[in-house]
Amino acid sequence: MSEEVKKEVQSKMEIYDTFDDLVTAPTGAVIIYKMMYVDTHGREKDVYIAVFDDGDYTMPWGVGVDMVDALQAANREFAYWYSSSPEKKRNPFAEILKSLKCTH
């Protein structure tokens, strides 16, 4: 990518929503970031990133075209990551999707 093209790409990231009240883990919050950017053709685009913050470490778990898509991707990734682990953890993303009544 040329330097001219790199200069044309603009982005902005902000917190879209937080779900610290819906997570039953002892500590932690799910945070949804919305990243807005302008691609090289001048089109505005959004991408959503679902992260879990336990107070010590923030980990991105899912990316999607909207908040629910990012939560669903994070749910799948979290479930996969801990499916074979002897350490059983509650899936905060599944809890939020259930609270939001998103069954897909």
C-alpha positions in Angstrom: 0.0 0.0 0.0 1.5 3.4 -1.0 2.0 6.1 1.5 -0.7 8.2 -0.2 -3.2 5.5 0.2 -2.3 5.0 3.9 -2.8 8.7 4.6 -6.3 8.5 3.1 -7.5 5.7 5.4 -9.0 7.2 8.5 -10.4 5.4 11.6 -12.0 6.1 14.9 -12.6 3.7 17.7 -15.0 4.2 20.6 -16.8 2.2 23.3 -20.2 1.2 21.8 -21.7 -0.6 24.9 -20.7 -2.3 28.1 -22.3 -5.2 29.9 -20.8 -5.3 33.3 -24.2 -5.8 34.9 -25.1 -8.8 32.9 -21.9 -10.9 33.5 -22.1 -13.2 36.4 -18.4 -13.9 36.6 -16.9 -12.7 39.9 -15.3 -9.7 38.2 -15.3 -8.5 34.7 -17.1 -6.8 31.9 -17.8 -7.3 28.3 -17.1 -4.2 26.3 -18.2 -3.7 22.7 -16.0 -1.3 20.7 -17.2 0.2 17.5 -14.5 1.0 15.0 -15.5 3.4 12.3 -13.2 3.9 9.3 -13.2 5.3 5.8 -11.8 2.9 3.3 -9.6 3.9 0.4 -12.6 4.5 -1.8 -14.1 7.0 0.7 -16.8 4.7 2.0 -17.6 4.8 5.7 -17.6 1.3 7.3 -18.1 0.0 10.9 -16.7 -3.1 12.6 -17.6 -4.2 16.2 -15.1 -5.9 18.6 -16.3 -7.8 21.6 -13.8 -8.0 24.4 -13.8 -9.3 28.0 -12.0 -7.3 30.6 -11.5 -9.0 34.0 -9.7 -6.1 35.6 -6.3 -7.4 35.0 -6.3 -8.3 31.3 -8.4 -7.3 28.3 -8.9 -9.9 25.6 -10.7 -9.5 22.3 -12.8 -12.5 21.5 -15.0 -11.6 18.5 -15.4 -9.2 15.6 -18.5 -8.6 13.6 -20.5 -6.3 11.3 -22.8 -5.4 14.2 -22.9 -5.8 18.0 -24.8 -9.1 18.0 -22.5 -10.5 15.3 -19.4 -9.7 17.4 -21.0 -11.2 20.5 -21.9 -14.4 18.6 -18.3 -14.7 17.2 -16.9 -14.1 20.7 -19.3 -16.7 22.1 -18.1 -19.3 19.6 -14.4 -18.5 20.2 -14.8 -18.5 24.0 -16.7 -21.8 23.9 -14.1 -23.4 21.6 -11.2 -22.1 23.7 -12.5 -23.6 27.0 -14.3 -26.7 25.6 -11.3 -28.9 26.1 -9.9 -27.1 29.2 -10.3 -28.7 32.6 -10.8 -25.1 33.9 -14.6 -24.5 33.6 -15.4 -20.9 33.0 -18.8 -19.2 32.5 -19.1 -17.8 29.1 -19.9 -14.1 29.5 -20.8 -13.7 25.9 -23.4 -16.5 26.0 -24.9 -14.9 29.1 -25.3 -11.6 27.3 -26.7 -13.2 24.2 -29.2 -15.0 26.4 -30.1 -11.7 28.2 -30.6 -10.0 24.8 -32.6 -13.0 23.6 -30.3 -13.7 20.7 -30.5 -17.5 20.1 -28.6 -17.7 16.8 
